[in-house]
Amino acid sequence: MRLVADADHYSELVQRELPAARVSLWIATANLKELRIEAPVGSRARARGRYVSVLDALADLCDAGVEVRVLHGRAPSGPFAQALARRKRLQKALELRECPRVHLKAVIADGRTLYLGSANFTGAGLGARADGRRNFELGIVTEDDWLIDAVQARFDAIWSGRECKGCKLRGVCPAPLDMK
């Protein structure tokens, strides 16, 4: 188990775990915003010091057959929605589900690695922002089977709509997950 703090979120999750996923990548976040990351090594954009949308990295994963699920607590930000709208193939492959009660923050890669902590899937939480602009965040990264199984089970219970029946926010839910 490793403690992840502040900028380590970017190196651990965005640079190491996200591109290493081969089977599945499950992300839980309260807020879903456009996240800018360093362009891939060897690209012209990288040589020019440019940043690209994390959606490019997620599209590469989907193209490689990785199941990418994002469980989020509110509607994605306008810039995220606009960036996704420009990627028609990704719209079909990327699985997004919204539940207004979701406040957990987790990333599970291939059922082998788990991040559990405070960082939302945003630039301020996980992005390549400067130290003076990034949120103060803490979390853990672990390969502990028991923790991974427990978090995956919780994620799946929400994702599949098994939590919807007794939910007191069902009346304000944009699309109850048990109706999918």
CORUR-V616204 format. One record per pair of residues at least 12 apart in sequence whose ideal C-beta (glycine too) atoms are under 6 Angstrom apart, sorted by the first residue. I is the first residue (numbers start at 0). J is the second residue. D is the distance in Angstrom with one decimal. If there is no record, write none. Layout:
i->[I & I]
j->[J & J]
d->[D & D]
This chain:
i->[0 & 0 & 1 & 3 & 3 & 4 & 5 & 8 & 8 & 8 & 9 & 11 & 12 & 12 & 12 & 13 & 13 & 16 & 16 & 17 & 20 & 20 & 20 & 20 & 21 & 22 & 23 & 23 & 24 & 24 & 24 & 25 & 25 & 25 & 26 & 26 & 26 & 27 & 27 & 27 & 27 & 28 & 28 & 28 & 28 & 29 & 29 & 29 & 30 & 30 & 31 & 31 & 31 & 31 & 32 & 32 & 32 & 33 & 33 & 33 & 34 & 34 & 34 & 35 & 35 & 35 & 36 & 36 & 37 & 38 & 52 & 54 & 54 & 58 & 58 & 61 & 67 & 68 & 69 & 70 & 70 & 70 & 71 & 72 & 72 & 96 & 96 & 97 & 98 & 99 & 99 & 100 & 104 & 104 & 104 & 105 & 107 & 112 & 113 & 113 & 113 & 113 & 114 & 114 & 115 & 115 & 116 & 116 & 117 & 117 & 118 & 124 & 160 & 160 & 163 & 163 & 163]
j->[139 & 141 & 140 & 138 & 140 & 137 & 136 & 118 & 125 & 136 & 127 & 140 & 106 & 114 & 125 & 36 & 125 & 108 & 112 & 56 & 60 & 65 & 108 & 109 & 109 & 109 & 66 & 109 & 65 & 67 & 108 & 68 & 107 & 154 & 69 & 106 & 120 & 70 & 103 & 105 & 154 & 71 & 104 & 119 & 120 & 72 & 102 & 119 & 119 & 121 & 71 & 75 & 79 & 120 & 76 & 79 & 121 & 78 & 79 & 82 & 53 & 122 & 126 & 50 & 122 & 126 & 53 & 127 & 127 & 51 & 82 & 82 & 86 & 86 & 89 & 92 & 93 & 94 & 95 & 96 & 101 & 158 & 97 & 101 & 102 & 158 & 176 & 173 & 157 & 168 & 172 & 168 & 116 & 118 & 119 & 150 & 151 & 142 & 141 & 146 & 147 & 150 & 138 & 140 & 138 & 139 & 137 & 138 & 136 & 137 & 136 & 136 & 176 & 177 & 175 & 176 & 177]
d->[5.5 & 4.3 & 4.8 & 4.7 & 5.6 & 5.6 & 5.9 & 5.0 & 5.1 & 5.5 & 5.5 & 5.5 & 5.7 & 5.6 & 5.8 & 5.4 & 5.7 & 4.7 & 5.6 & 6.0 & 5.8 & 5.1 & 4.6 & 5.6 & 5.9 & 4.7 & 4.4 & 5.9 & 5.9 & 4.9 & 5.6 & 4.8 & 4.4 & 5.7 & 4.7 & 5.4 & 5.7 & 4.6 & 4.8 & 4.4 & 5.8 & 5.4 & 5.6 & 4.8 & 3.9 & 4.1 & 4.7 & 5.6 & 4.3 & 5.4 & 4.2 & 4.3 & 5.8 & 5.6 & 4.2 & 5.4 & 4.2 & 3.9 & 4.4 & 5.5 & 4.1 & 5.3 & 5.2 & 4.1 & 5.9 & 5.9 & 5.2 & 5.8 & 5.7 & 4.9 & 4.9 & 5.3 & 5.8 & 5.9 & 4.4 & 3.6 & 5.5 & 4.5 & 5.0 & 5.4 & 5.7 & 5.7 & 5.5 & 3.9 & 5.8 & 5.9 & 5.8 & 5.8 & 5.8 & 5.2 & 5.9 & 6.0 & 5.8 & 5.6 & 6.0 & 5.5 & 5.9 & 5.8 & 5.3 & 5.8 & 4.7 & 5.7 & 5.6 & 5.2 & 6.0 & 5.7 & 5.7 & 1.7 & 4.9 & 5.6 & 4.3 & 6.0 & 3.6 & 3.0 & 4.9 & 5.6 & 3.9]
